[in-house]
Amino acid sequence: MCLGIPGRITAITDAGRQMAMAEVSGVRREVSVACVAESPLEGLVGRWALIHVGFAMSLIDEDEAERTLEALRDLGEAQEALEAMAEGDRALEERA
């Protein structure tokens, strides 16, 4: 399964190599925009994209980005709850 995380393209860092800076959940990282390249590349600045392993895979609108980020936050909270439950079960087993 492939998981893309929404990121906003903030700058073109190397037009020749089709590289840009993207902000993903407050973290800035250089990504390839070859898959979503438009001419001129500067037209991508401010746009949202799904980022996966250093590549902007597809462009999305801001509403979709917000919905995706919310779903990812919910998944993280659910994972934390499951881990807490498993930890509680282990503690009970150790006492028995």
C-alpha positions in Angstrom: 0.0 0.0 0.0 1.2 3.5 -0.9 0.5 6.4 1.5 0.7 9.9 0.2 0.8 12.7 2.7 -0.4 16.2 1.7 2.3 18.8 1.4 2.3 22.4 0.1 4.9 23.3 -2.4 6.7 26.4 -1.1 9.5 27.0 -3.6 11.3 25.6 -6.7 14.8 24.7 -5.5 16.3 23.3 -8.8 14.2 23.8 -12.0 16.7 21.7 -14.1 16.3 18.7 -11.8 12.5 19.5 -11.2 13.0 19.7 -7.5 11.0 21.8 -5.1 10.7 22.5 -1.3 7.5 21.2 0.2 6.1 21.6 3.7 4.6 18.5 5.1 2.9 18.9 8.5 5.3 21.7 9.4 8.4 19.9 8.1 10.1 21.2 5.0 11.7 18.7 2.7 13.0 18.8 -0.9 10.9 16.7 -3.3 10.8 15.8 -6.9 8.0 17.5 -8.9 8.7 15.5 -12.1 5.3 13.7 -11.8 3.3 16.9 -11.5 5.5 19.2 -13.5 3.8 22.1 -15.2 5.4 24.8 -17.3 6.6 27.0 -15.8 7.4 25.1 -12.6 6.8 28.3 -10.6 3.1 27.7 -11.1 3.3 24.9 -8.6 4.3 27.2 -5.7 1.5 27.3 -3.2 -0.2 24.2 -4.6 -1.0 21.1 -2.6 0.4 17.7 -3.6 0.3 14.1 -2.2 4.0 13.4 -1.2 5.3 9.9 -1.1 9.0 8.9 -0.6 10.3 12.3 -1.9 8.0 12.6 -4.9 5.0 14.8 -5.4 2.7 12.2 -6.9 -0.4 14.2 -7.7 -1.8 17.6 -7.2 -4.8 18.0 -4.9 -6.9 20.9 -3.8 -6.8 22.5 -0.3 -10.0 20.8 0.9 -8.8 17.4 0.0 -5.5 18.1 1.7 -7.3 19.1 4.9 -9.5 16.0 4.8 -6.6 13.7 4.3 -4.6 15.4 7.1 -7.6 15.0 9.5 -7.9 11.3 8.6 -4.2 10.7 9.2 -4.5 12.5 12.6 -7.5 10.2 13.4 -5.5 7.1 12.4 -2.6 8.2 14.7 -5.0 8.7 17.6 -6.5 5.3 17.0 -3.1 3.7 16.9 -2.1 5.3 20.2 -5.4 4.0 21.8 -4.7 0.5 20.5 -1.1 0.6 21.8 -2.3 1.8 25.3 -4.9 -1.1 25.4 -2.2 -3.6 24.4 0.1 -2.2 27.1 -2.7 -2.6 29.7 -3.3 -6.2 28.6 0.5 -7.0 29.0 0.4 -5.4 32.5 -2.5 -7.6 33.5 -0.8 -10.7 32.2 2.3 -10.0 34.2 0.3 -9.7 37.4 -1.4 -13.0 36.9 
